[in-house]
Amino acid sequence: RELKIPVVRWPGGNYVSGYNWEDGIGPKEQRPARLDLAWHQVETNHMGTDEYVQLCRLIGAENFICINGGTGTLDQARHWVEYCNFEKGTYYSDLRRKYGNEEPFKVKYWALGNEIDGPWQMGQKNAEDYVKFALEAAKLMRLVDKDIMLIASGASYYRPDSGWIDWNDYVLTHMTGTVDYISVHRYATEALGDDRSFGGMMCLGLDLDQKIEMVKALILKAGTKTGSTRPVYISFDEWAAGWGNNITVSLMVAQHLNSFIRHADIVKMANMTMLSNFVGYSPEGAYKNATYEAFRLYTHNCSGTSLDVSTSCNKYSNEIFGEIPYLDVTAVLNSEGRNLVINVVN
């Protein structure tokens, strides 16, 4: 609650591509334990839809559910929306009421699967098969609730030889006019190779800018090609600034958030993997780590309007980028405090 997290994406991640949401409702002692093939563990299903919505309410976050686009079915997708958003008088809405939630959850954001292009995904699909499934799922889900916002599954792997541009191009060309977002998943440490130096880590802000701007260009292309006037934005709904708890990771968090602010015209939602990264552990107990403190600075000060900033400073280079500015700067006109907030990563 203290972090003012605006939205929480659930239940995944790779996990969701084998998840049946009906396993996670009803009395906990009656819920089936399932073998989770994504992480090779037993899932008790004690954390399900009702508990997720309750958590979001407790911390003041918006709901963002990702459907099973791998092994899941069209019926599972539409029934989940019915359970969450339909008021009463149908099988699934009355089931929700039976389990103690008379008022609908009104889940606004729904992702049409997770990383479906990835070979590590249960139910992996090529772009054509994914689009066929996603368009039908979108149609059925909106027949249940016309007001939901839908997120297409963008490319999962942004290596130069991964074909990510082709995947995003195909999905956008066929789904622009239907979806409201396309997801971008990027763990920026992939770009480093063996370079784990401070300078190597600090160049990754440019990597994020590059990926966002490429997807933005594909969105513009699809809009022009289809003639659709329905805007499509980026949901950067998986990111992490390395692993661990140190000043470098904290600065990388700030670089990620700076990149999202800098591209606020197209990046309208972002979700860090995982929220547990904000917590450190010691023999004395859990504590708020450096990542937490960096994230908190932004959530408490950077709600408002992103401003266009020109930065002039010295630069360095490495084997990845030729000109890396020593300063990564963004500015926000804070709507609550009516202040101009300048964010500088050195």
C-alpha positions in Angstrom: 0.0 0.0 0.0 2.8 2.4 0.8 4.3 2.0 -2.7 1.1 3.2 -4.3 1.2 0.4 -6.9 -1.5 1.4 -9.5 -2.1 -2.1 -11.1 -1.1 -5.7 -10.4 -0.9 -8.3 -13.2 -2.0 -11.9 -12.3 -1.6 -14.9 -12.3 1.4 -14.8 -14.6 3.7 -15.2 -16.4 4.6 -18.7 -17.7 2.4 -20.2 -15.0 -0.9 -18.9 -16.5 -0.4 -20.9 -19.8 -1.3 -24.1 -17.9 -3.8 -22.5 -15.4 -7.5 -23.3 -15.0 -9.0 -20.4 -13.1 -11.8 -22.6 -11.8 -9.2 -24.5 -9.7 -8.8 -21.3 -7.6 -12.4 -20.6 -6.5 -14.6 -21.9 -3.7 -13.6 -23.2 -0.3 -9.9 -23.5 0.0 -10.0 -27.0 1.5 -11.8 -28.2 -1.6 -9.5 -26.7 -4.2 -7.4 -29.2 -6.2 -3.6 -29.2 -5.9 -2.1 -29.2 -9.4 1.3 -29.9 -10.8 2.6 -26.6 -12.2 4.7 -27.5 -15.2 6.1 -23.9 -15.7 8.0 -23.9 -12.4 7.9 -27.7 -11.6 6.1 -27.3 -8.2 2.8 -28.2 -6.7 0.3 -25.4 -6.7 -2.3 -25.5 -3.9 -4.6 -23.0 -5.6 -5.2 -21.3 -2.2 -4.5 -18.0 -3.9 -7.2 -17.6 -6.5 -9.4 -15.0 -8.2 -11.3 -13.9 -5.1 -8.1 -13.6 -3.0 -6.3 -11.6 -5.8 -9.1 -9.1 -6.1 -9.1 -8.7 -2.3 -5.4 -8.1 -2.3 -5.7 -5.4 -5.0 -8.5 -3.7 -3.0 -6.3 -3.7 0.1 -3.4 -2.0 -1.6 -5.5 0.3 -3.9 -4.4 -1.4 -7.2 -6.4 -2.0 -10.3 -7.1 -5.6 -11.4 -5.2 -6.9 -14.5 -6.0 -10.6 -15.2 -4.1 -12.6 -17.8 -6.1 -15.5 -19.4 -4.7 -18.9 -20.3 -3.8 -18.5 -24.0 -1.8 -21.7 -24.1 -3.7 -24.7 -22.9 -6.8 -22.7 -22.2 -10.1 -22.6 -24.1 -12.5 -20.0 -25.3 -15.1 -21.1 -22.8 -12.6 -20.7 -19.9 -11.9 -17.2 -21.0 -15.5 -16.0 -21.3 -16.6 -17.8 -18.2 -13.8 -16.1 -16.2 -15.1 -12.6 -17.3 -18.6 -13.7 -16.4 -17.5 -14.8 -12.9 -15.7 -11.5 -12.3 -17.8 -8.9 -14.0 -21.4 -10.1 -14.6 -23.8 -9.0 -11.9 -26.1 -12.0 -11.2 -28.5 -14.5 -12.6 -26.0 -16.7 -14.5 -24.1 -19.8 -13.5 -20.7 -18.2 -12.9 -21.9 -14.8 -11.6 -24.1 -16.7 -9.0 -21.1 -18.9 -8.2 -19.2 -15.7 -7.3 -22.0 -14.6 -5.1 -22.3 -18.0 -3.5 -18.6 -17.7 -2.5 -19.2 -14.4 -0.7 -18.8 -11.7 -3.3 -22.3 -10.3 -4.2 -21.0 -7.3 -6.2 -19.1 -7.9 -9.4 -15.3 -7.3 -9.4 -15.4 -5.2 -12.6 -11.9 -6.3 -13.7 -11.0 -3.8 -16.3 -7.8 -5.2 -17.9 -7.5 -8.6 -19.5 -4.4 -10.0 -21.3 -5.0 -12.4 -24.1 -2.3 -14.9 -23.0 1.3 -14.7 -22.0 4.4 -15.0 -24.2 2.6 -17.4 -26.5 5.5 -17.3 -29.1 7.9 -18.7 -26.6 9.0 -22.4 -26.9 9.1 -22.5 -23.1 5.4 -21.8 -23.0 2.8 -24.5 -22.5 0.6 -24.4 -25.6 3.0 -22.4 -27.7 1.5 -21.0 -30.9 2.8 -19.5 -34.1 1.5 -16.0 -34.8 -1.3 -17.1 -37.1 -2.7 -19.6 -34.6 -2.4 -17.2 -31.8 -4.2 -14.4 -33.6 -7.1 -16.8 -34.5 -7.5 -17.8 -30.8 -7.0 -14.3 -29.5 -9.6 -12.7 -31.8 -12.2 -15.2 -30.9 -11.4 -14.9 -27.2 -11.7 -11.1 -27.5 -15.0 -11.4 -29.2 -16.5 -13.8 -26.6 -15.1 -11.9 -23.6 -16.5 -8.6 -24.9 -19.9 -10.2 -25.5 -19.9 -10.7 -21.7 -18.6 -7.3 -20.9 -18.2 -4.7 -23.6 -16.2 -2.3 -21.5 -13.1 -4.4 -20.8 -9.7 -3.4 -22.1 -7.7 -6.1 -23.9 -3.9 -6.7 -24.2 -2.5 -8.7 -27.0 0.5 -11.0 -26.3 3.5 -9.3 -27.8 6.9 -11.0 -28.5 8.5 -12.5 -25.5 12.2 -12.5 -26.6 13.9 -9.4 -27.9 17.2 -10.9 -29.2 18.2 -9.6 -32.7 17.6 -13.1 -34.2 14.4 -14.0 -32.4 11.9 -12.7 -35.0 10.3 -10.4 -32.4 9.6 -7.7 -35.0 7.8 -10.2 -37.3 5.6 -11.5 -34.4 4.6 -8.0 -33.2 4.0 -6.8 -36.8 1.7 -9.8 -37.6 -0.2 -9.5 -34.3 -0.7 -5.8 -34.6 -1.7 -5.9 -38.3 -4.4 -8.4 -37.5 -5.5 -7.3 -34.0 -5.4 -3.5 -34.3 -9.0 -2.3 -34.0 -9.7 -5.1 -31.5 -7.1 -4.7 -28.7 -6.2 -1.7 -26.6 -2.6 -2.7 -25.8 0.2 -5.0 -26.9 2.5 -6.4 -24.3 6.3 -5.9 -24.2 8.3 -8.2 -22.0 12.0 -7.2 -21.6 14.6 -8.3 -19.1 17.3 -5.8 -20.2 20.2 -7.8 -18.8 19.9 -10.0 -21.8 21.7 -7.4 -23.9 24.9 -7.5 -21.9 26.6 -10.7 -22.8 29.4 -11.1 -20.3 29.6 -7.4 -19.5 28.5 -7.0 -15.9 30.4 -3.8 -15.3 28.7 -0.7 -13.9 29.0 1.0 -17.3 27.6 -2.0 -19.0 24.6 -2.1 -16.8 23.9 1.6 -17.1 23.7 1.5 -20.9 20.5 -0.5 -20.7 18.3 2.6 -20.5 19.0 3.0 -24.2 18.1 -0.6 -24.9 14.6 0.0 -23.3 14.2 3.2 -25.3 15.1 1.3 -28.5 12.6 -1.5 -27.9 9.8 0.8 -27.0 10.3 3.0 -30.1 10.4 0.0 -32.4 7.1 -1.3 -31.1 5.6 2.2 -31.3 6.7 2.3 -35.0 4.9 -1.1 -35.6 1.8 0.2 -33.9 1.8 3.3 -36.2 2.4 1.1 -39.2 -0.6 -1.2 -38.3 -2.9 1.7 -37.7 -2.0 3.2 -41.1 -2.3 -0.1 -42.8 -5.7 -1.0 -41.3 -7.2 2.5 -41.1 -8.3 1.8 -37.6 -8.9 4.8 -35.3 -8.8 2.7 -32.1 -5.6 3.5 -30.3 -3.2 0.8 -29.3 -0.7 1.4 -26.5 2.2 -0.6 -25.0 1.7 -2.6 -21.8 5.2 -3.2 -20.6 3.9 -5.8 -18.3 7.1 -7.8 -17.5 10.3 -6.1 -16.6 13.0 -6.4 -14.0 16.2 -4.5 -13.4 18.5 -7.4 -12.8 18.4 -9.5 -9.7 19.7 -8.8 -6.2 19.8 -5.8 -3.9 22.5 -3.2 -4.6 22.9 0.3 -5.8 23.3 -0.8 -9.4 19.9 -2.6 -9.4 18.4 0.4 -7.8 19.7 2.7 -10.5 18.5 0.3 -13.2 15.0 0.5 -11.7 15.2 4.3 -12.0 16.3 3.9 -15.7 13.4 1.6 -16.4 10.9 4.1 -14.9 12.6 7.0 -16.7 12.1 5.2 -20.0 8.4 4.6 -19.3 8.0 8.3 -18.3 9.9 9.4 -21.5 7.5 7.3 -23.6 4.3 8.1 -21.7 2.6 8.8 -24.9 2.7 5.1 -25.8 3.6 3.2 -22.6 0.3 3.4 -20.6 0.9 0.5 -18.3 4.0 -1.3 -16.8 4.3 -4.2 -14.3 7.5 -5.2 -12.5 8.5 -8.8 -12.1 8.2 -9.6 -9.2 6.9 -7.4 -6.4 8.8 -9.6 -4.0 12.0 -8.0 -5.4 11.2 -5.0 -3.2 11.9 -7.0 -0.1 15.3 -8.0 1.3 15.8 -10.7 3.9 18.2 -11.0 6.8 18.5 -13.0 10.1 16.6 -10.1 11.7 13.7 -10.3 9.2 12.4 -8.7 6.1 13.3 -5.2 5.1 12.7 -2.6 2.4 15.6 -2.9 0.0 17.3 -0.4 -2.4 14.9 -1.4 -5.2 11.9 -0.6 -3.0 13.3 2.9 -2.2 14.0 3.8 -5.9 10.5 2.6 -6.9 8.9 4.5 -4.0 10.6 7.8 -5.1 8.8 7.5 -8.5 5.4 6.4 -7.3 5.2 9.2 -4.7 6.5 12.0 -7.0 5.9 11.2 -10.6 2.1 11.0 -11.0 1.1 13.7 -13.5 2.2 14.8 -16.9 5.5 13.7 -18.6 7.5 16.6 -20.1 9.8 16.6 -23.1 13.3 16.9 -21.9 16.5 17.7 -23.8 19.7 16.6 -22.0 23.2 17.8 -22.9 26.0 16.0 -21.1 29.2 13.9 -21.7 28.9 10.4 -23.2 30.7 7.1 -23.2 30.6 4.0 -25.4 30.9 0.3 -25.2 30.4 -2.7 -27.5 26.6 -2.3 -27.5 26.0 1.4 -27.9 28.2 4.2 -29.4 27.0 7.2 -27.4 25.6 6.6 -23.9 24.8 9.8 -21.9 26.2 9.9 -18.4 22.8 11.4 -17.3 19.4 9.8 -17.8 16.9 12.6 -17.2 13.1 12.9 -17.2 10.7 15.5 -15.8 7.1 15.3 -14.6 4.6 18.0 -13.8 3.3 16.5 -10.5 -0.5 16.8 -10.5 -0.9 16.4 -6.7 1.9 18.6 -5.4 1.8 21.0 -8.4 5.6 20.7 -8.5 8.0 20.2 -11.3 9.9 16.9 -10.5 13.2 16.2 -12.3 14.5 12.6 -12.2 18.2 12.3 -12.8 20.1 9.0 -12.9 23.9 9.5 -12.9 
